[in-house]
């Protein structure tokens, strides 16, 4: 008999996770950018992977960013990066930025993204922030729909992105909610989310 469990553990990333995070990010990124017409070579080259690895290393080491790993059955299945806003026109005293959510392709549709999103909303609450911001590539309709379902709305700010598409900034207002049973923490202690 095969028993499948849906238990997801969420924990703070450390430097030992960087290679696995980079690999998952590369898989997810290749899936959505390729679908939007960006050539695979731009996404999977050794140089591109090295840049992503260096970026994740900085994020994990950073004192003002939080990177969380979602695991099921010991496998890294999702990542979340969050912290203060990048853009100068966003008020850092009231706003946190969701930098990235990535879920392993093949695990899409299992609720992992929603669990990671709930952790971001909890991050906002824990920091007494009322608003969230993020950027989503306009050609990634799956991400746009995901964020819209969770209450995000475009705020009119755009900047150039890959493949001729822009990044669209979206905001989550003060009425955001953490679904019951989905509260997470960003401590080093693993937290069971379901």
GROMACS elastic network, one bead per residue, 0.5 to 0.9 nm:
[ bonds ]
;  ai    aj funct       b0    kb
    5     8     6  0.88328   500
    5    72     6  0.83750   500
    5    73     6  0.82813   500
    6    72     6  0.72518   500
    6    73     6  0.88393   500
    6   110     6  0.86304   500
    6   194     6  0.70162   500
    7    71     6  0.84045   500
    7    72     6  0.61861   500
    7    73     6  0.78496   500
    7   192     6  0.66092   500
    7   193     6  0.67452   500
    7   194     6  0.53361   500
    8    70     6  0.63493   500
    8    71     6  0.55739   500
    8    72     6  0.50120   500
    8    73     6  0.80121   500
    8    77     6  0.89275   500
    8   112     6  0.79339   500
    8   115     6  0.85400   500
    8   191     6  0.81193   500
    8   192     6  0.58131   500
    8   193     6  0.55441   500
    8   194     6  0.63243   500
    9    69     6  0.79794   500
    9    70     6  0.55514   500
    9    71     6  0.50857   500
    9    72     6  0.64331   500
    9    73     6  0.87628   500
    9    74     6  0.87876   500
    9   190     6  0.57846   500
    9   191     6  0.53810   500
    9   193     6  0.62431   500
    9   194     6  0.84524   500
   10    68     6  0.64640   500
   10    69     6  0.56038   500
   10    71     6  0.64301   500
   10   116     6  0.82948   500
   10   119     6  0.87553   500
   10   184     6  0.73504   500
   10   185     6  0.79500   500
   10   186     6  0.79879   500
   10   189     6  0.83977   500
   10   190     6  0.54579   500
   10   191     6  0.52682   500
   10   192     6  0.66691   500
   10   193     6  0.71943   500
   11    67     6  0.85360   500
   11    68     6  0.54130   500
   11    69     6  0.53859   500
   11    70     6  0.67031   500
   11    71     6  0.82958   500
   11   185     6  0.79945   500
   11   186     6  0.65688   500
   11   187     6  0.67231   500
   11   188     6  0.56373   500
   11   189     6  0.61945   500
   11   191     6  0.65810   500
   12    60     6  0.87645   500
   12    66     6  0.72836   500
   12    67     6  0.59442   500
   12    69     6  0.61337   500
   12    70     6  0.89993   500
   12   185     6  0.89089   500
   12   186     6  0.59350   500
   12   187     6  0.61517   500
   12   188     6  0.50309   500
   12   189     6  0.76696   500
   12   190     6  0.78410   500
   13    16     6  0.79683   500
   13    17     6  0.61080   500
   13    18     6  0.79090   500
   13    21     6  0.88040   500
   13    60     6  0.65020   500
   13    66     6  0.80927   500
   13    67     6  0.55471   500
   13    68     6  0.52660   500
   13    69     6  0.57178   500
   13    79     6  0.88011   500
   13   188     6  0.79567   500
   14    17     6  0.55682   500
   14    18     6  0.71937   500
   14    57     6  0.88167   500
   14    60     6  0.61141   500
   14    61     6  0.78797   500
   14    67     6  0.83653   500
   14    68     6  0.89825   500
   15    18     6  0.54188   500
   15    19     6  0.84707   500
   15    56     6  0.89304   500
   15    57     6  0.67113   500
   15    60     6  0.65707   500
   15    61     6  0.75710   500
   16    19     6  0.73868   500
   16    20     6  0.83812   500
   17    20     6  0.54768   500
   17    21     6  0.59703   500
   17    22     6  0.85446   500
   17    69     6  0.83985   500
   18    21     6  0.50071   500
   18    22     6  0.59744   500
   18    23     6  0.85613   500
   18    53     6  0.66548   500
   18    54     6  0.88413   500
   18    56     6  0.62744   500
   18    57     6  0.62017   500
   18    60     6  0.78846   500
   19    22     6  0.50693   500
   19    23     6  0.62152   500
   19    24     6  0.87017   500
   19    53     6  0.67856   500
   19    56     6  0.87854   500
   20    23     6  0.50692   500
   20    24     6  0.62126   500
   20    25     6  0.85134   500
   20    76     6  0.74450   500
   21    24     6  0.51793   500
   21    25     6  0.60221   500
   21    26     6  0.85094   500
   21    53     6  0.81901   500
   21    56     6  0.75878   500
   21    69     6  0.80426   500
   21    76     6  0.77936   500
   21    78     6  0.83812   500
   21    79     6  0.71106   500
   22    25     6  0.50504   500
   22    26     6  0.60609   500
   22    27     6  0.86658   500
   22    49     6  0.71700   500
   22    50     6  0.87509   500
   22    52     6  0.62600   500
   22    53     6  0.54818   500
   22    56     6  0.70083   500
   23    26     6  0.50669   500
   23    27     6  0.62748   500
   23    28     6  0.87309   500
   23    49     6  0.81127   500
   23    53     6  0.87043   500
   24    27     6  0.51384   500
   24    28     6  0.62210   500
   24    29     6  0.84125   500
   24    76     6  0.78594   500
   24    77     6  0.77222   500
   24    78     6  0.75966   500
   24    79     6  0.82062   500
   24   102     6  0.75201   500
   24   103     6  0.75715   500
   24   104     6  0.59811   500
   24   105     6  0.85172   500
   25    28     6  0.52450   500
   25    29     6  0.58243   500
   25    30     6  0.83151   500
   25    52     6  0.81688   500
   25    78     6  0.87753   500
   25    79     6  0.80918   500
   25   102     6  0.62985   500
   25   103     6  0.81110   500
   25   104     6  0.79463   500
   26    29     6  0.51226   500
   26    30     6  0.58779   500
   26    31     6  0.84979   500
   26    43     6  0.71785   500
   26    44     6  0.68951   500
   26    48     6  0.89840   500
   26    49     6  0.71980   500
   26    52     6  0.81194   500
   27    30     6  0.52717   500
   27    31     6  0.62918   500
   27    44     6  0.86840   500
   27   104     6  0.69521   500
   27   105     6  0.69062   500
   28    31     6  0.51699   500
   28    32     6  0.65644   500
   28    33     6  0.86199   500
   28   102     6  0.62352   500
   28   103     6  0.65969   500
   28   104     6  0.59902   500
   28   105     6  0.58933   500
   29    32     6  0.54895   500
   29    33     6  0.58781   500
   29    34     6  0.80397   500
   29    43     6  0.74259   500
   29   102     6  0.80475   500
   30    33     6  0.53444   500
   30    34     6  0.55177   500
   30    35     6  0.81327   500
   30    38     6  0.85187   500
   30    39     6  0.88894   500
   30    40     6  0.66575   500
   30    43     6  0.59728   500
   30    44     6  0.73212   500
   31    34     6  0.55580   500
   31    35     6  0.62846   500
   31    36     6  0.88688   500
   31   105     6  0.73594   500
   32    35     6  0.51465   500
   32    36     6  0.63730   500
   32    37     6  0.89464   500
   32    38     6  0.89323   500
   32   139     6  0.83449   500
   32   140     6  0.61471   500
   32   141     6  0.89570   500
   32   142     6  0.83589   500
   32   143     6  0.89005   500
   33    37     6  0.63871   500
   33    38     6  0.53521   500
   33    39     6  0.79701   500
   33    40     6  0.82132   500
   33    43     6  0.80168   500
   33   137     6  0.87983   500
   33   139     6  0.79597   500
   33   140     6  0.74066   500
   33   162     6  0.81523   500
   33   163     6  0.80758   500
   34    37     6  0.50857   500
   34    39     6  0.61650   500
   34    40     6  0.62265   500
   34    43     6  0.83976   500
   35    38     6  0.74721   500
   35   139     6  0.84199   500
   35   140     6  0.80691   500
   36   139     6  0.55789   500
   36   140     6  0.67989   500
   36   163     6  0.72825   500
   36   165     6  0.86042   500
   37    40     6  0.88522   500
   37   139     6  0.88486   500
   37   163     6  0.63343   500
   38    41     6  0.85824   500
   38    42     6  0.72461   500
   38    43     6  0.78705   500
   38   162     6  0.69615   500
   38   163     6  0.52042   500
   38   164     6  0.89268   500
   39    42     6  0.56819   500
   39    43     6  0.70571   500
   39   163     6  0.84520   500
   40    43     6  0.50937   500
   40    44     6  0.59818   500
   40    45     6  0.81261   500
   41    44     6  0.54243   500
   41    45     6  0.55570   500
   41    48     6  0.89692   500
   42    45     6  0.61203   500
   42    48     6  0.69760   500
   43    46     6  0.89983   500
   43    48     6  0.61803   500
   43    49     6  0.77146   500
   44    47     6  0.81841   500
   44    48     6  0.62661   500
   44    49     6  0.64046   500
   45    48     6  0.52045   500
   45    49     6  0.62921   500
   45    50     6  0.86368   500
   46    49     6  0.50858   500
   46    50     6  0.60995   500
   46    51     6  0.86853   500
   47    50     6  0.50779   500
   47    51     6  0.62810   500
   47    52     6  0.87210   500
   48    51     6  0.51560   500
   48    52     6  0.62994   500
   48    53     6  0.86404   500
   49    52     6  0.50925   500
   49    53     6  0.60873   500
   49    54     6  0.86102   500
   50    53     6  0.50040   500
   50    54     6  0.61342   500
   50    55     6  0.85434   500
   51    54     6  0.51730   500
   51    55     6  0.61692   500
   51    56     6  0.86954   500
   52    55     6  0.50144   500
   52    56     6  0.61505   500
   52    57     6  0.85307   500
   53    56     6  0.51523   500
   53    57     6  0.60957   500
   53    58     6  0.86686   500
   54    57     6  0.50546   500
   54    58     6  0.62931   500
   54    59     6  0.86743   500
   55    58     6  0.52015   500
   55    59     6  0.62390   500
   55    60     6  0.87444   500
   56    60     6  0.60780   500
   56    61     6  0.84909   500
   56    67     6  0.86758   500
   57    60     6  0.52644   500
   57    61     6  0.61742   500
   57    62     6  0.84764   500
   58    61     6  0.51674   500
   58    62     6  0.58802   500
   59    62     6  0.50767   500
   59    63     6  0.84414   500
   59    64     6  0.85921   500
   59    65     6  0.61307   500
   59    66     6  0.73152   500
   59    67     6  0.69845   500
   59    81     6  0.78416   500
   60    63     6  0.82995   500
   60    65     6  0.73215   500
   60    66     6  0.69742   500
   60    67     6  0.60821   500
   60    81     6  0.89471   500
   61    65     6  0.82983   500
   62    65     6  0.55472   500
   62    66     6  0.77359   500
   63    66     6  0.79700   500
   64    82     6  0.88035   500
   64    83     6  0.60681   500
   64    84     6  0.70324   500
   65    81     6  0.70477   500
   65    82     6  0.56954   500
   65    84     6  0.71704   500
   66    80     6  0.79540   500
   66    81     6  0.56558   500
   66    82     6  0.53501   500
   66    83     6  0.61208   500
   66   186     6  0.73991   500
   67    79     6  0.70635   500
   67    80     6  0.55603   500
   67    82     6  0.65912   500
   67    83     6  0.88782   500
   67   186     6  0.83363   500
   68    78     6  0.83312   500
   68    79     6  0.56315   500
   68    80     6  0.51118   500
   68    81     6  0.64808   500
   68    82     6  0.87408   500
   68   116     6  0.83216   500
   68   119     6  0.88352   500
   68   186     6  0.69767   500
   69    76     6  0.66940   500
   69    77     6  0.77539   500
   69    78     6  0.59702   500
   69    80     6  0.66824   500
   69   116     6  0.89178   500
   70    75     6  0.83141   500
   70    76     6  0.59215   500
   70    77     6  0.56900   500
   70    79     6  0.59488   500
   70    80     6  0.81623   500
   70   103     6  0.87835   500
   70   112     6  0.78273   500
   70   115     6  0.87955   500
   70   116     6  0.76240   500
   71    74     6  0.56922   500
   71    75     6  0.52049   500
   71    77     6  0.54238   500
   71    78     6  0.69560   500
   72    75     6  0.53486   500
   72    76     6  0.67832   500
   72    77     6  0.66346   500
   73    76     6  0.85483   500
   76    79     6  0.79617   500
   76   103     6  0.89822   500
   76   104     6  0.79751   500
   77   102     6  0.83925   500
   77   103     6  0.57893   500
   77   104     6  0.51548   500
   77   105     6  0.86488   500
   77   107     6  0.71496   500
   77   112     6  0.78048   500
   78   101     6  0.72688   500
   78   102     6  0.54490   500
   78   104     6  0.59840   500
   78   107     6  0.88953   500
   78   112     6  0.68858   500
   78   113     6  0.74633   500
   78   116     6  0.77334   500
   79   100     6  0.76022   500
   79   101     6  0.56691   500
   79   102     6  0.53058   500
   79   103     6  0.66174   500
   79   104     6  0.88267   500
   79   113     6  0.88267   500
   79   116     6  0.74702   500
   80    98     6  0.77833   500
   80    99     6  0.76179   500
   80   100     6  0.55772   500
   80   102     6  0.66916   500
   80   103     6  0.89715   500
   80   113     6  0.89228   500
   80   116     6  0.62757   500
   80   117     6  0.80804   500
   80   119     6  0.84581   500
   80   120     6  0.79190   500
   81    97     6  0.86449   500
   81    98     6  0.63216   500
   81    99     6  0.52866   500
   81   100     6  0.51309   500
   81   101     6  0.66659   500
   81   120     6  0.85952   500
   82    85     6  0.87329   500
   82    96     6  0.72326   500
   82    97     6  0.55501   500
   82    99     6  0.51638   500
   82   100     6  0.70671   500
   82   101     6  0.89815   500
   82   120     6  0.71336   500
   82   123     6  0.83493   500
   83    86     6  0.88921   500
   83    96     6  0.56623   500
   83    97     6  0.53891   500
   83    98     6  0.68289   500
   83    99     6  0.74568   500
   83   123     6  0.87062   500
   84    92     6  0.60590   500
   84    93     6  0.88579   500
   84    95     6  0.71204   500
   84    97     6  0.55226   500
   84    98     6  0.85933   500
   85    88     6  0.77998   500
   85    90     6  0.64571   500
   85    91     6  0.77079   500
   85    92     6  0.60700   500
   85    95     6  0.68309   500
   85    96     6  0.56957   500
   85    98     6  0.82935   500
   85    99     6  0.85867   500
   85   132     6  0.87085   500
   85   133     6  0.73072   500
   85   134     6  0.85431   500
   86    89     6  0.88820   500
   86    90     6  0.78200   500
   86    92     6  0.89210   500
   86    97     6  0.75893   500
   87    90     6  0.56907   500
   87    91     6  0.87253   500
   88    91     6  0.75183   500
   88    92     6  0.85942   500
   90    93     6  0.89334   500
   90    94     6  0.86291   500
   90    95     6  0.70750   500
   90   133     6  0.84476   500
   91    94     6  0.58025   500
   91    95     6  0.58906   500
   91    96     6  0.87921   500
   92    95     6  0.50368   500
   92    96     6  0.67139   500
   92    97     6  0.89807   500
   92   129     6  0.86195   500
   93    96     6  0.84382   500
   93   128     6  0.89215   500
   93   129     6  0.71262   500
   94   124     6  0.89662   500
   94   128     6  0.75453   500
   94   130     6  0.55081   500
   94   131     6  0.61515   500
   94   132     6  0.85425   500
   95   124     6  0.77384   500
   95   129     6  0.54066   500
   95   130     6  0.61944   500
   95   132     6  0.53887   500
   95   133     6  0.70339   500
   96   120     6  0.88038   500
   96   123     6  0.82561   500
   96   124     6  0.63446   500
   96   127     6  0.85468   500
   96   129     6  0.65912   500
   96   130     6  0.82556   500
   96   131     6  0.64968   500
   96   133     6  0.64208   500
   96   134     6  0.88189   500
   97   100     6  0.89455   500
   97   120     6  0.87812   500
   97   131     6  0.85995   500
   97   132     6  0.55514   500
   97   134     6  0.56803   500
   97   135     6  0.89202   500
   98   101     6  0.76275   500
   98   117     6  0.86620   500
   98   120     6  0.69138   500
   98   132     6  0.68781   500
   98   133     6  0.61872   500
   98   134     6  0.51464   500
   98   135     6  0.81269   500
   99   133     6  0.84455   500
   99   134     6  0.61224   500
   99   135     6  0.74640   500
  100   134     6  0.80069   500
  100   135     6  0.86140   500
  101   113     6  0.69076   500
  101   116     6  0.70777   500
  101   117     6  0.77097   500
  102   105     6  0.88138   500
  102   113     6  0.73790   500
  102   116     6  0.89730   500
  103   106     6  0.85889   500
  103   107     6  0.67198   500
  103   108     6  0.64520   500
  103   112     6  0.68360   500
  103   113     6  0.63915   500
  104   107     6  0.55265   500
  104   108     6  0.68761   500
  105   108     6  0.57902   500
  106   109     6  0.85197   500
  107   110     6  0.59969   500
  107   111     6  0.86722   500
  107   112     6  0.77675   500
  108   111     6  0.74637   500
  108   112     6  0.73744   500
  108   113     6  0.78128   500
  109   112     6  0.75161   500
  109   113     6  0.81790   500
  110   113     6  0.79999   500
  110   114     6  0.88493   500
  111   114     6  0.52286   500
  111   115     6  0.63126   500
  111   116     6  0.87918   500
  112   115     6  0.50622   500
  112   116     6  0.62533   500
  112   117     6  0.85232   500
  113   116     6  0.50905   500
  113   117     6  0.60256   500
  113   118     6  0.85659   500
  113   146     6  0.84197   500
  114   118     6  0.60977   500
  114   119     6  0.86523   500
  114   146     6  0.84756   500
  114   150     6  0.81971   500
  114   182     6  0.88675   500
  115   118     6  0.50535   500
  115   119     6  0.64453   500
  115   120     6  0.88662   500
  115   179     6  0.89037   500
  115   182     6  0.63718   500
  115   183     6  0.84026   500
  115   184     6  0.82988   500
  115   193     6  0.72505   500
  116   119     6  0.50444   500
  116   120     6  0.64938   500
  116   121     6  0.88690   500
  116   184     6  0.85239   500
  117   120     6  0.50226   500
  117   121     6  0.63668   500
  117   122     6  0.86530   500
  117   147     6  0.89391   500
  117   150     6  0.82211   500
  117   178     6  0.85570   500
  118   121     6  0.50392   500
  118   122     6  0.61795   500
  118   123     6  0.85577   500
  118   177     6  0.78261   500
  118   178     6  0.52584   500
  118   179     6  0.70234   500
  118   182     6  0.63206   500
  118   183     6  0.65404   500
  118   184     6  0.71725   500
  119   123     6  0.61281   500
  119   124     6  0.87442   500
  119   178     6  0.79600   500
  119   182     6  0.77768   500
  119   183     6  0.65064   500
  119   184     6  0.50886   500
  119   185     6  0.66917   500
  119   186     6  0.77328   500
  120   124     6  0.63949   500
  120   125     6  0.87634   500
  120   132     6  0.86473   500
  120   184     6  0.86044   500
  121   124     6  0.50845   500
  121   125     6  0.64015   500
  121   126     6  0.86948   500
  121   132     6  0.80562   500
  121   176     6  0.70190   500
  121   177     6  0.69492   500
  121   178     6  0.62907   500
  121   183     6  0.88236   500
  122   126     6  0.60052   500
  122   127     6  0.85049   500
  122   177     6  0.85444   500
  122   178     6  0.67731   500
  122   183     6  0.66056   500
  122   184     6  0.66286   500
  122   185     6  0.71869   500
  122   186     6  0.88852   500
  123   126     6  0.51185   500
  123   127     6  0.61728   500
  123   128     6  0.85226   500
  123   129     6  0.83554   500
  123   184     6  0.85025   500
  123   185     6  0.75056   500
  123   186     6  0.74922   500
  124   127     6  0.52659   500
  124   128     6  0.60584   500
  124   130     6  0.67263   500
  124   131     6  0.73879   500
  124   132     6  0.73284   500
  125   129     6  0.59625   500
  125   130     6  0.74291   500
  126   129     6  0.77269   500
  126   185     6  0.88917   500
  127   130     6  0.89836   500
  129   132     6  0.78737   500
  129   174     6  0.84019   500
  130   172     6  0.85101   500
  130   173     6  0.66979   500
  130   175     6  0.82371   500
  130   176     6  0.85729   500
  131   171     6  0.69033   500
  131   172     6  0.55657   500
  131   173     6  0.50103   500
  131   174     6  0.56132   500
  131   175     6  0.88712   500
  131   176     6  0.84946   500
  132   152     6  0.84734   500
  132   170     6  0.82201   500
  132   171     6  0.55159   500
  132   173     6  0.67717   500
  132   174     6  0.84370   500
  133   152     6  0.83933   500
  133   169     6  0.68523   500
  133   170     6  0.56343   500
  133   172     6  0.63263   500
  134   152     6  0.88792   500
  134   168     6  0.82257   500
  134   169     6  0.56210   500
  134   170     6  0.54383   500
  134   171     6  0.66871   500
  134   172     6  0.86271   500
  135   158     6  0.84819   500
  135   167     6  0.57279   500
  135   168     6  0.53181   500
  135   170     6  0.60845   500
  135   171     6  0.89403   500
  136   139     6  0.85460   500
  136   140     6  0.72265   500
  136   143     6  0.67977   500
  136   144     6  0.65917   500
  136   147     6  0.88148   500
  136   166     6  0.84527   500
  136   167     6  0.53382   500
  136   168     6  0.53514   500
  136   169     6  0.65040   500
  136   170     6  0.74880   500
  137   140     6  0.54432   500
  137   141     6  0.82316   500
  137   143     6  0.79908   500
  137   144     6  0.79256   500
  137   161     6  0.69023   500
  137   162     6  0.83095   500
  137   165     6  0.68300   500
  137   166     6  0.59819   500
  137   168     6  0.61296   500
  137   169     6  0.88479   500
  138   141     6  0.67837   500
  138   143     6  0.87491   500
  138   144     6  0.72700   500
  138   161     6  0.85972   500
  138   165     6  0.60124   500
  138   166     6  0.57072   500
  138   167     6  0.57488   500
  138   168     6  0.60492   500
  139   142     6  0.87372   500
  139   144     6  0.85948   500
  139   163     6  0.87438   500
  139   165     6  0.61949   500
  139   166     6  0.79154   500
  139   167     6  0.86784   500
  140   143     6  0.55378   500
  140   144     6  0.63728   500
  140   145     6  0.87983   500
  141   145     6  0.60409   500
  141   146     6  0.84676   500
  142   145     6  0.52743   500
  142   146     6  0.61592   500
  142   147     6  0.87543   500
  143   147     6  0.61732   500
  143   148     6  0.84872   500
  144   147     6  0.54132   500
  144   148     6  0.61659   500
  144   149     6  0.87091   500
  144   152     6  0.88102   500
  145   148     6  0.50415   500
  145   149     6  0.61455   500
  145   150     6  0.87077   500
  146   149     6  0.52705   500
  146   150     6  0.65713   500
  146   152     6  0.88614   500
  147   150     6  0.50407   500
  147   151     6  0.64907   500
  147   152     6  0.53126   500
  147   153     6  0.78786   500
  147   170     6  0.83571   500
  147   172     6  0.89022   500
  148   151     6  0.51469   500
  148   153     6  0.62643   500
  148   154     6  0.88802   500
  148   170     6  0.89589   500
  149   152     6  0.73561   500
  150   172     6  0.82725   500
  150   176     6  0.80415   500
  150   177     6  0.88583   500
  151   171     6  0.83320   500
  151   172     6  0.60649   500
  151   173     6  0.77374   500
  151   175     6  0.86353   500
  151   176     6  0.70423   500
  152   170     6  0.58439   500
  152   171     6  0.51984   500
  152   173     6  0.74788   500
  153   169     6  0.83555   500
  153   170     6  0.50402   500
  153   171     6  0.53584   500
  153   172     6  0.66640   500
  153   173     6  0.86257   500
  154   157     6  0.76152   500
  154   168     6  0.66629   500
  154   169     6  0.57287   500
  154   171     6  0.62717   500
  155   158     6  0.87524   500
  155   168     6  0.80783   500
  155   169     6  0.60840   500
  155   170     6  0.54766   500
  155   171     6  0.63384   500
  156   168     6  0.74275   500
  156   169     6  0.69410   500
  156   170     6  0.80401   500
  157   167     6  0.85031   500
  157   168     6  0.62405   500
  157   169     6  0.54117   500
  157   170     6  0.80863   500
  158   166     6  0.61768   500
  158   167     6  0.55623   500
  158   169     6  0.60836   500
  159   165     6  0.89272   500
  159   166     6  0.54630   500
  159   167     6  0.53143   500
  159   168     6  0.69058   500
  159   169     6  0.83773   500
  160   164     6  0.73939   500
  160   165     6  0.65763   500
  160   167     6  0.60768   500
  160   168     6  0.89547   500
  161   164     6  0.64510   500
  161   165     6  0.52841   500
  161   167     6  0.54468   500
  162   165     6  0.58301   500
  162   166     6  0.72810   500
  162   167     6  0.86054   500
  163   166     6  0.85615   500
  172   175     6  0.80223   500
  172   176     6  0.67888   500
  173   176     6  0.62951   500
  174   177     6  0.88343   500
  177   180     6  0.89294   500
  178   181     6  0.83625   500
  178   182     6  0.64678   500
  178   183     6  0.63792   500
  179   182     6  0.55086   500
  179   183     6  0.73707   500
  180   183     6  0.71350   500
  181   184     6  0.89020   500
  181   193     6  0.69415   500
  181   194     6  0.67899   500
  182   192     6  0.88932   500
  182   193     6  0.54992   500
  182   194     6  0.69419   500
  183   191     6  0.89891   500
  183   193     6  0.69640   500
  184   187     6  0.89993   500
  184   191     6  0.64207   500
  184   192     6  0.79374   500
  184   193     6  0.66338   500
  185   188     6  0.86465   500
  185   189     6  0.84512   500
  185   190     6  0.85327   500
  185   191     6  0.69112   500
  186   189     6  0.81012   500
  186   190     6  0.87749   500
  186   191     6  0.86844   500
  187   190     6  0.75016   500
  187   191     6  0.84451   500
  188   191     6  0.88636   500
